[in-house]
């Protein structure tokens, strides 16, 4: 049963033939998911790389937030103090 995702459809343009070695049981699972191993592995690799990029972006965001957290917290407390009713 082929799995569809938001990834671009596989096409045979500008491809480089390569060889990889995988466990037999993994190949069996791949074949049950999609008869076109190359397309399935390409989609999987692209999805994995997108996830790695997302994780790296999130880590950079956290570093920025951590660097300015004290200032942001002071501004938040100042805003809350200003908003208090008399």
N, C-alpha and C positions, 0 to 999 in steps of 0.2 A: 504494500500500500504506500504509494509515494506521498511524501510530506511536502506540502507547499508552505512557503513562508514569504515574508516581505522582501526576500532577496531577489536580485535580477535572475531571469531565466537563463539557463545554461545555453551557450551556443558554441559552435566549434571554431569561431574566428580567433586568431592570434593565440593559439594554445601551444604550449611546449610539452612535449611528451617526457614523462619522467617515470621512474620506477620506485616504488616503496614496498617495504615488507611489513605485513600486518598479520596478527594472529588469525588463524583459520576461523575461529568462532566469531571474531569481529567482522570478517568478510561476509560470513553467513548473515549476520544481522544487517549489514549494509545492503546486501542483495535483497533481503526481505523488505527493506524500506524503499529502495529505488533500483530499478534494473540498470540504470546508468550510474555506475560507481563514480566516474569522474565528476559528473554533475553534483552528486551528493557530497562528495569530498570537497569540492570547490565551495559549495554553499556552507558546509560545516567550517571550513577554514576561514571563510569571510566572516561568518558569524562570530567565531572565536576571536579573530583579530579585532572586530568591532568591540567586543566585550573587553578585551585587553586595553584598547584605546579609551573606552569609557572609564575603566578602573583607573588608568593613569590620569585622566582628566579630573576625576573625583579626588584623587590624592592631591593633585595640584590645588584644587579648590579648597580642600581642607587645610593645606599649608598656608594659603592666603588668609583664610578665616582665622586660623590659629595665631598668625602674626598680628592681626588687628583686633583680636577678640577683646582684649582689655579696654581698648578705646571704644569699641562698639558697645560693650557692657556699660561703660560710664555714660555714654550717650543715651542708652535705653533707660538707665536709672534717672538721669536728668529729665528725660521726657516724661517718665512716670511721675516724678516729683512735681513737675510743672502742671500735670493734668489733675493732680489731687484737688478735691473740693476744699474750699476754706472751712 
